[in-house]
Structures are given as C-alpha cells and as structure tokens.
Amino acid sequence: MKFSSKLSDGVHILAYVDICQDGDLSSNAIASSIESNPSLVRRMMSRLKKSGLLSSQPGKVAPKLGRRASEISLLDVYQAIEDNQKLLHIDEKTNPKCIVGGNIQKTLTNVYDQIQADAEKSMSKVTLQSIIDDISVNNKKKQELKSQK
C-alpha cells in the first residue's frame, strides 16, 4: 500500500519557514531539510500559499506564515496539501451476489466516514505552534545530549 507524506512535508515547510525565518528560506534550503527536490517544495508552497497558510512576495525569497502558527491547524495543512482527503478507501470491486461482497461497501462507508470525522476533529486541535514548540524542545534535548558526550 502506498502512503502519502504530503501532510508531513507541508507541516515541515511551514515549521521551517517559521523557525528559520532569519535564514535561507529558498526552496533549495527547504528541500535539503526535507530531503526532497526544490520543484516539489515550490509546488507544495504554492498550494500552501493558495490556501492562505503561507505568504510571499514576487521576486523575494522571504516566505512567511499566512497567519500565526497558533491559528494554523494540522487539518488546515491537510486540506491544503492532500489531493485525496480520504484516509481510508473501500474496494469498489466486490461480488454483489455474495452476502459480504454485496454489503461490505455500504457498511464500511459508514465506519470509514466516522473514522474520517474523528481524525479531522483531532487534526483540528493540533496547531502548527504546538508542533514548532515540540521541535524546539526535541532540539534542545538533542543539543544537551551532544554536549554531555
């Protein structure tokens, strides 16, 4: 099963722009942090900009968050970045003559819709600021461990 890392990369871009606001904010620098390519980063930044999560000025390499990090939820990023916003998918090719194959799609649709709603509710409670704060705490711990060696 193939999975998407777009949400992770979108959050990474926004966190990088906020944390490294006085540094190199080029797509090359951000791509290096993500270990991706600059054109992919530019496409993702464009989507983030279109959704109001990122702002930039033509001719300047100085992107900024479109609103405060505390006002950007994980759900906002998910909705801006992910093409297919369904977490779980139903197999459309089941045998309609079978008791299971003929009924599983409707049954799973109800279950999956509830899971989707629960996930989105949870994502709406996580802010970019809380993620940035956690990155800072983790980095501080990492630096402390390095200095103890």
PLY file of the C-alpha trace (Angstrom):
ply
format ascii 1.0
element vertex 149
property float x
property float y
property float z
element edge 148
property int vertex1
property int vertex2
end_header
0.00 0.00 0.00
1.34 3.38 -0.99
1.09 6.18 1.53
1.45 9.93 1.22
3.96 12.05 3.10
2.49 15.30 1.76
0.99 16.30 5.10
4.28 15.72 6.86
6.14 17.69 4.19
3.59 20.53 4.29
3.95 20.84 8.07
7.74 20.62 7.64
7.71 23.53 5.18
5.58 25.73 7.44
7.64 24.90 10.53
10.86 25.56 8.63
9.60 28.96 7.42
8.70 29.94 10.97
11.75 28.54 12.77
14.30 29.64 10.16
12.69 32.99 9.32
16.02 34.80 9.56
17.88 32.20 7.49
17.83 30.78 3.97
14.20 30.23 3.00
14.85 29.23 -0.59
13.17 26.14 -1.99
16.66 24.62 -2.22
17.27 25.05 1.52
13.83 23.75 2.44
14.18 20.82 0.04
17.50 19.98 1.67
15.78 19.85 5.06
13.01 17.60 3.73
15.47 15.62 1.60
13.31 16.26 -1.44
13.67 18.30 -4.60
13.13 22.07 -4.87
10.44 21.82 -7.55
8.30 19.64 -5.29
8.80 22.15 -2.45
7.79 25.03 -4.75
4.61 23.17 -5.78
3.73 22.50 -2.16
4.49 26.09 -1.18
2.19 27.23 -3.96
-0.65 25.14 -2.52
0.06 26.45 0.97
0.04 30.00 -0.39
-3.21 29.43 -2.29
-4.85 28.26 0.95
-3.60 31.31 2.89
-1.21 29.36 5.11
1.87 30.91 3.52
2.52 34.31 2.00
5.30 35.54 -0.23
6.22 38.48 -2.41
7.23 38.15 -6.06
10.98 38.42 -6.56
11.77 37.90 -2.88
12.89 34.71 -1.18
11.14 35.55 2.07
8.05 33.40 2.58
6.12 33.91 5.81
3.27 32.18 7.52
-0.07 33.47 6.27
-1.32 33.68 9.84
0.08 33.00 13.28
1.28 29.43 13.87
-1.21 29.14 16.73
-4.01 29.77 14.21
-2.94 27.06 11.74
-4.20 23.58 12.49
-2.96 20.27 11.17
-6.36 19.99 9.47
-5.73 23.28 7.63
-2.46 21.90 6.26
-4.06 18.54 5.41
-6.83 20.22 3.45
-4.35 22.45 1.60
-1.85 19.73 0.71
-3.57 16.39 0.24
-5.15 15.65 -3.14
-7.23 12.76 -1.85
-8.53 13.70 1.55
-9.96 10.31 2.39
-7.85 8.40 4.90
-9.42 5.02 4.17
-10.64 3.64 0.86
-13.18 0.98 0.01
-12.60 -1.73 -2.56
-15.14 -0.92 -5.27
-14.80 -4.32 -6.97
-16.57 -6.81 -4.74
-19.01 -9.54 -5.74
-22.54 -8.09 -5.39
-24.01 -11.64 -5.35
-22.11 -12.53 -2.18
-23.60 -11.65 1.23
-20.34 -9.95 2.23
-19.35 -8.54 -1.18
-22.84 -7.15 -1.72
-22.97 -5.32 1.60
-19.44 -4.53 2.72
-19.14 -1.26 0.80
-22.14 0.41 2.47
-21.14 -0.93 5.88
-17.53 0.21 5.58
-18.56 3.59 4.15
-20.38 4.37 7.39
-17.46 3.18 9.52
-14.85 4.98 7.41
-16.85 8.22 7.39
-16.89 8.18 11.20
-13.15 7.49 11.34
-12.56 10.37 8.90
-14.66 12.73 11.02
-12.83 11.67 14.19
-9.42 12.12 12.55
-10.33 15.56 11.21
-11.64 16.62 14.62
-8.33 15.51 16.18
-6.29 17.27 13.48
-8.21 20.50 14.06
-6.98 20.52 17.68
-3.27 20.30 16.80
-1.71 23.66 15.96
1.39 24.37 13.99
2.60 26.27 17.07
2.41 23.12 19.21
4.44 21.26 16.58
7.02 24.07 16.42
7.24 24.09 20.21
7.82 20.35 20.26
10.53 20.65 17.59
12.24 23.22 19.80
12.03 21.00 22.89
13.35 17.99 20.97
16.20 20.04 19.53
17.15 21.34 22.96
17.24 17.79 24.35
19.33 16.66 21.39
21.82 19.51 21.95
22.03 18.68 25.68
22.81 15.05 24.88
25.51 16.12 22.43
27.15 18.39 24.99
27.18 15.59 27.59
29.26 13.35 25.32
0 1
1 2
2 3
3 4
4 5
5 6
6 7
7 8
8 9
9 10
10 11
11 12
12 13
13 14
14 15
15 16
16 17
17 18
18 19
19 20
20 21
21 22
22 23
23 24
24 25
25 26
26 27
27 28
28 29
29 30
30 31
31 32
32 33
33 34
34 35
35 36
36 37
37 38
38 39
39 40
40 41
41 42
42 43
43 44
44 45
45 46
46 47
47 48
48 49
49 50
50 51
51 52
52 53
53 54
54 55
55 56
56 57
57 58
58 59
59 60
60 61
61 62
62 63
63 64
64 65
65 66
66 67
67 68
68 69
69 70
70 71
71 72
72 73
73 74
74 75
75 76
76 77
77 78
78 79
79 80
80 81
81 82
82 83
83 84
84 85
85 86
86 87
87 88
88 89
89 90
90 91
91 92
92 93
93 94
94 95
95 96
96 97
97 98
98 99
99 100
100 101
101 102
102 103
103 104
104 105
105 106
106 107
107 108
108 109
109 110
110 111
111 112
112 113
113 114
114 115
115 116
116 117
117 118
118 119
119 120
120 121
121 122
122 123
123 124
124 125
125 126
126 127
127 128
128 129
129 130
130 131
131 132
132 133
133 134
134 135
135 136
136 137
137 138
138 139
139 140
140 141
141 142
142 143
143 144
144 145
145 146
146 147
147 148
